[in-house]
Amino acid sequence: MPRFAIAEFFQKSNFPELAAKSSEIHFLDEWLNEISAKRPRSKLEIMESEMETAVAKELYERAAELRDAIQQLKKVEQLKKVEQLRS
């Protein structure tokens, strides 16, 4: 959120081009990339990546299996969220 607040500040100022040169924004972007690279990927993220790889390799049957499994996983996760809200 702070990154967007800084970018918004520059956009509203008289010097919106400074957003591209902001060391604060650059630092926050780099930090986000570093953290994202180190965090464990979710099962959904892994399956989506595998599906993209299967499509790239033209393994369409495998990609379709993964697509279906991803859709099912999303449904299950959505049901869990609904149940949590009800409790």
C-alpha positions in Angstrom: 0.0 0.0 0.0 2.8 2.5 0.7 4.2 2.1 -2.8 0.8 3.0 -4.3 0.5 6.0 -2.0 3.9 7.3 -3.1 3.1 6.8 -6.7 -0.3 8.5 -6.3 1.5 11.4 -4.6 3.8 11.9 -7.6 0.8 11.6 -10.0 -1.1 14.3 -8.2 2.0 16.6 -7.9 3.2 18.9 -10.6 5.9 16.4 -11.4 4.3 13.0 -12.2 7.4 12.0 -14.2 9.3 11.8 -10.9 7.4 8.6 -10.0 9.6 6.7 -12.5 12.7 8.1 -10.8 11.7 7.6 -7.2 14.2 5.7 -5.2 11.5 4.8 -2.7 9.2 3.2 -5.3 12.2 1.4 -6.8 13.3 0.1 -3.4 9.7 -1.1 -2.6 9.4 -2.9 -6.0 12.7 -4.6 -5.5 11.8 -5.6 -1.9 8.5 -7.0 -3.1 10.2 -9.1 -5.8 12.7 -10.4 -3.2 10.0 -11.4 -0.8 7.8 -12.9 -3.5 10.7 -15.1 -4.7 11.4 -16.4 -1.3 7.9 -17.2 -0.1 6.5 -20.7 -0.7 4.1 -21.0 -3.6 0.6 -22.2 -3.0 -0.7 -25.4 -4.6 -2.8 -23.2 -6.9 0.2 -21.2 -8.1 2.2 -24.4 -8.7 -0.7 -25.9 -10.7 -1.1 -22.8 -12.8 2.6 -22.7 -13.5 2.5 -26.4 -14.5 -0.5 -25.7 -16.8 1.3 -22.8 -18.5 4.3 -25.1 -19.1 2.1 -27.9 -20.5 0.5 -25.4 -22.9 3.9 -24.1 -24.0 5.0 -27.7 -24.6 1.7 -28.4 -26.5 0.7 -31.0 -23.9 -2.9 -30.0 -24.3 -4.4 -33.0 -22.6 -2.3 -32.4 -19.5 -3.1 -28.7 -19.6 -6.8 -29.5 -19.7 -6.4 -31.9 -16.7 -4.7 -29.1 -14.8 -7.3 -26.6 -15.8 -10.0 -28.8 -14.5 -8.1 -29.4 -11.2 -7.5 -25.7 -10.8 -11.2 -24.9 -11.3 -12.1 -27.6 -8.7 -9.5 -26.3 -6.2 -10.8 -22.7 -6.6 -14.3 -23.9 -5.9 -13.2 -25.7 -2.8 -11.2 -22.6 -1.6 -14.3 -20.4 -2.2 -16.5 -22.8 -0.2 -14.0 -22.7 2.6 -14.1 -18.9 2.6 -17.9 -18.9 2.7 -17.9 -21.3 5.6 -15.4 -19.1 7.5 -17.6 -16.1 7.0 -20.6 -18.0 8.3 -18.7 -19.0 11.5 
